[in-house]
Amino acid sequence: MDTSFVERRPDGRTKTLDTRQYTLGYSEGEFKRLQLQGDFVRDLTEDVLRRAGLKQGMHVLDLGCGVGDVSLLAGQLVGPSGSVLGIDRSQDAVEAAERRAVEAGQCYWVRFASADLASFVPERKFDAIIGRLVLMYLREPAETLRRLAGFLRPGGIVAFQEMSMPFARSVPTTPLFTQVLGWIVRAFARTGFETDMGGKLFSTYLAAGLPVPQMISGARVEGGGESLGFEYIAQTVRSLIPAMERTGITTAAEIGIDDLADRLREEAVAHGACIMFPPMTGAWICSQQ
């Protein structure tokens, strides 16, 4: 995948952008968006973790934990007799996750650390390695899985969930939703990240030297004006505005972020539209394999 993008300056000169930074940024607004996302797809993630075999007493490593949603969910499944370590490259995200663990009463067995996945070396072995929407951001996801799988106990679990962005749609097709989806997909693609990691999970597991995984795919499907999905879309666009402007996709003025959620909602209601969000695909190898 090409991970560079050439920016043309007003004076005609060009420079190559560093596109391996997290596309959505590390703002307080992004952290709130991550929590909204966590609430929005929680059931889909919990289903994958339960199918994978997470249970009381297990010790779990959560890669790319962000503000802690998946770590806290795993913490509920393993309970205080187990443990979860969530790692993320952003110290600010880790601090937000730690505060949430305290608020949830899980801080004694769900902990967090700031680390780069490319060089992270845990001090112990785990019963499970998990992650959601993290492999899509890695330059070599299979190599990362191969390396970290070495820190699994025999018969351990590897469970990841990734999305397939291009498969989101509105039925019937509506112009604003189509435009916004195009902005989002292009922003990730132009900044060098995988927009269909869900579709590539199977081959990634095999390339990592892991057994053939079990897999399942599911998606949120929303209709009507009460859906949180419109705010989720708008907040995703808000976090992507710097990347969209930097890569020439669109501008903040064209987006009109302040009322984007309302306009998406009004369009969907006016057309009686069903919004089919990106499929979330889970893949896991179980302790029985």
Helices and strands as residue ranges (DSSP letters): E 4-8, E 14-18, H 28-52, E 59-63, H 69-78, E 83-88, H 91-103, E 110-114, E 126-132, G 135-137, H 141-148, G 149-151, E 152-163, G 165-167, E 169-171, H 175-190, H 197-207, E 214-218, E 221-223, H 229-246, H 252-255, G 257-259, H 260-271, E 274-276, E 280-285
